[in-house]
């Protein structure tokens, strides 16, 4: 199983390709952005670029290669213009950009929990992330743990955010309407007296709407507080 980046983009024989691998990747991203990852197939992408399905196999071996190319292409959007040397500001900026990118391309979130191919842009992104925490007096394993934990927080948060948007789309109800539908059953549980803290939550919590942006900022800042507390010195 050879990495797609180890294979030549143009075949050694045959006619010159009518489109590039980059154009193929851009078309696949357009489809996924508009219709979701389930819409990605060799036939669907071939239709998008006006080509025959079999011609795509001159560029990629199948759908897995295509997704690897898509993830690596989008990784460029995470990249900061520069690393300032302020590790906290740099990591925070990376986390904020990553969330923005994942919301712009909702199909990315489910893919972050599995293995991802080490494409050139993803390697450059990892190098950049490690550079943000270089010089803090910690081992490379510690640096990987810090950057990986921040990215895992972003991935988990955005997965919940995207799932809520999808649930609203599928049910036709926003979260307030959905909770109202659950109210009779919840009330029946509260009347048993077996859930005092849950009862308190229903009475006291949620008096002020907390936006996704506020929740993200709060969680990210607390995470970075924890990182700072464990740094040497």
N, C-alpha and C positions, 0 to 999 in steps of 0.2 A: 504494500500500500504506500505508494510514493506521494509525498506532499504535492499539492497542486502547484506550489511555487518552485518545485524542483523540475517540473516539466516545462519544455519550451512552449511559448505561447503560440508560435506558428509551426505547423507541421513541416517536416523536412521535405515531404513530397506533396504533390497535388497542387491545385490552384491556390492562389493567394487568398487568405481569409477576407471576407467582405466586411467584417466588423472585428473589433478588438475585444479582448477579455474584459477590459475596463467598461466598454459599452454594454457587454453582457451583464456585468455586475450591476451597473447603474439601472438597467431595465428590471432586473430581479428585485432591487431595492424599491423601485417605484411600485411594483406589483405588491410587495409585502407591506409597504406603507399604506397603500390604498385598500387592500383586501385581506391582509393578514398572512401569516406564514403558511397556513393551509393552502393558500392559493398558489404557492410556489410549486411548479412542476416544470420539467424540461419543455413540455408542449406549451404550457402557458407563457413561459418566458420567450420561447421561439416565436409565438404569435406576437408578443409585444415588440420584438425587433424586426418582424416581418421576414422570418427565416424558417426553413424547414427544421423540424425537431432533430433529425439525425445530424445536421450540421453542427449543433451545439457540442456534440461529443468530440469534435475536433479541438475544443477548448477545455472541456472539463469531462471527468469520467462519470458524473452523475450529479444528483441533487445535493449530496453531502459536500462535494467540492464547491458547488455554487453557494451554499450557505457559508462555508469557510471564507470565500471571497467577499461575500456581503459583510460579514462581521469584521473582517480586516479593513474593508473600505471605510466602514462607519467609524472605526477606531480613530481615524484621523480627526474626527470632529471632537473627540475628547481632549485633544492635545492643547496644552497651554501655549501661549506665545513665548513665554520664558519661565524659568524657575528663578524665583526672586531670592531664595536663601532663607526666607521665613517659612519654616516647615509647616507651621500650622496654617498660615494663609494659603500656602501652595496646595496643601492637601484639601483644604476647604474649597478652594477654587476648582480643583479637580473633581471633587464630589458634586458640586453644584452643576458643573458642565456635564458630568456624566448623567445626572438626573435629567437635565434638559434634553440630551441626546436620546436617552431611552424613552422619554415621553414623545419625542418627535418620531421615533421609530419603535412603536410599542411591541413589535415582534421580537425585539432583542431580549426583553426581560426574561421570558421563559428559557432562553438559551443559555443564560449566564450560570444556571445551576449545574450544568454538565461540563464535560470537557470541551475545550475550545482549541482549535488548531493555532499553532504559533506562527502566525503570518508576520510579514515584515513590519507592518504598522503596529500590530499588537506587541511585538518585541520592543519597538521604539517607545511605545506607551509605557511598558513595564520599566524600561530603562529610565524614562523620565520620572515615573513615580518613585523609583528607588533613589534617584538623585535628589528628590525632595526631602528625604530623611537621611541622606548621607551626611556624615560628620557629626551625628548626635551621640557617638560613642556606643553604638549598639552593633550587634553582629548582623551579618547579612540575613540570617534567619529571622532576627528581630525586625529588620527592615521589611522583609516580606510579610511578616505577620501584621505589622501596622498598616501597610498599604492594602493588603488583602482584606483586612477587617473593615477598613473604610469602604472599599468597593463592595464588600458583601452587605454592608449596611445599606448602601445606595440601591443595590440590586433588590434586596428584600423589600425595602420601602416602596420602590417604584413598582414592583410586582403587585403589591397590595393596591397601589394607586391605580394601576392599569386595570386590575381585576374589578375594582369598583366602577370604573367607567364602563367596562364590558357588561357588568351585571345590570347597570342602569339601562344600557342599550337593549339587552335581551329581555328584561322584564318590563321595560317601559315605566319603571318607578325609580325615583331618586331615593336616597337613603332615608329621608324623612317619611316618605310614603311607605317604604318597605317596613320600617319600624312600626308604623301605625298598624300595618297588617298583622304584625306579630303581637300587638298589645293584648288582645284577649287571652292568648295562651300565657304570656308573661304574667299577667294579672292573676291567673289561676294558680301559678306557682307561688307568687308573693303571698297569696292568702293562706298558704300552708304555714307560714312563719318559719320555714326551714332555711331561708336565704336572707339573713339580716343585712349582710354587706351588699348583696345584689340589690336588695330593697333600698338601701341607703343610696346606692349608685343611681337608681332610677329617680330618686327624689332630689338629689343634690348635684349630680354631674350634668355636664352639657348645658349649663346656664349661658355660656358664651360659646359661639361657634369658633372652633379652632381650625383654621385652613390647613390644607396639605402643606403649604409653604412654611407655616409656623411649626407644624409638627416636624417637618424635615429639618429645619434649622435647629430646633431644640434638641432633637436626637443626635444630630451631627455634632453640635457643640459639646454635648455631654460626653460623646464618644471621644472627641479630641481632648477634653478635660482629663479623661481617664488615661489617654496616651501620655499626656504631659506629666501626669502624676507618677508614671512609672519610668520616666527617662532618668538616666544617671545624673546625679547631682541636683 
